[in-house]
Amino acid sequence: MSEMMRRLGYRLGLDALPWFAPRAPERVKRLRRAQLSLDYDAALLLAALALLVLGLVMVYSASIAIAEAGSAYRHQTGYFLFRHTIFLFIGLGVGLLAFQIPTKAWQELAPWLFIAGLLALVLVLVPGIGRDVNGARRWIPLGPISVQPSELMKLFIAIYVADYTSRKMDVLYSLTRGILPIAGLLILVGFVLLREPDFGASVVIVSIGLSILFIGGMNWRWFCAALLLVLAGFAVLVLTSPYRRDRIFGFMDPWADALGRGYQLSHSLIAFGRGEWFGVGLGGSLEKLFYLPEAHTDFLLAVVAEELGYVGVVAVVFLFAFLVLRTFVIARRAASLDRPFSALTAFGIGTWIGVQSFINMGVNMGMLPTKGLTLPFMSYGGSGILANCIAIAVVLRIDWESRQLQRGLPA
């Protein structure tokens, strides 16, 4: 195994994996044969499908009031349910097609996907093309639907940085040859996102890029320095932006101005309080009745907490934790088979889902300042559902190819 792959394996903890050990015990060999009896990771697929189905149910419950009262939705209680169902089927269909694409093809397409995503982000800022919603320009209208390029860019960044890192592993110790080129591109993407503005997406994308670089062999000193610079940059952005400062102060004490800057968080916390252990019952939320803004998107977890209680929130957290851990296991298996691009891509996707879900949950629970980030797989939104389904399909493809190679078959 090459020195590069040894470093990657060490960062991913491969020495602790049974399939990485040179002489695995017989019970581990039996476990490996059982794991390879399927052509895909059924547990990962079931976790993703469970989140999608639960999201569909909760989106309908959270959106009934706004859909029935809004003339723009023709007073149809099932308006958001119908659209979310269409998004879901499109996402599953495109995900099925994405699963057919070999990882080698994804790697060849990586630069073009990055360029396409960056151009789409720039188009959002062009007057007459991008659409404003609540003071933010993040969408490109395409007839009856709107596309949010930042959601797809998260996937493209994971694929592109994984490709870059797998090609530049030998020079990642060098600041000028390895780190600065990709850092410049991440800064460029972040700058464009902040122009929309989309602070939350920029945080997620920078997290994806830095985590892949670190796992791929980036010197830990450069990683710490980059992390400090990123944190300092975000602090400057917060301090120089009045509305971001208001969000920070509202987060620290939402009850000090419960009808102003602390409005969203205070009502989210009320929803969590009302839910107690087992919730008030599906459909019984009061906060979704025009008290909690964006109940079917950014604050869907608050509705889950109110209607399904602590048990429902724990189930959601468990599903996300399990899904992220499965992607990391798949990444480690790919690394053990000397497939750096596949390993880094799976790790980047797992980081994306983990970071975004953590931020969304933290916002809903009052642990983090309010950010415009949806809950992956669950919140209403076609672009997010599409990107999430493609991402899981890519991870399942990586796992399928790894299983084929372990069987001695062509991937």
ABEGO torsion letter per residue (X at the ends): XBAAAAAAAAAAGAAABAAABABBBAAAAAAAAAAAABABBAAAAAAAAAAAAAAAAAAAAAAAAAAAABAAAGGBAAAAAAAAAAAAAAAAAAAAAAAABBAAAAAAAAAAAAAAAAAAAAAAABBGABBBBGGBBABBBBEABBBBAAAAAAAAAAAAAAAAAAAAAAAAABAAAAAAAAAAAAAAAAAAAAAOBBAAAAAAAAAAAAAAAAAAGBBAAAAAAAAAAAAAAAAAAAAABAAAAAAAAAAABAAABAABAAAAAAAAAAAAAAAEAAEAEBGABAAABGABBGAABAAAAAAAAAAAEAAAAAAAAAAAAAAAAAAAAAAAAAAAAGBAAAAAAAAAAAAAAAAAAAAAAAAAAGABBBBBBBBBGABBEAAAAAAAAAAAAAAAAAAAAAAAAAAGBBX
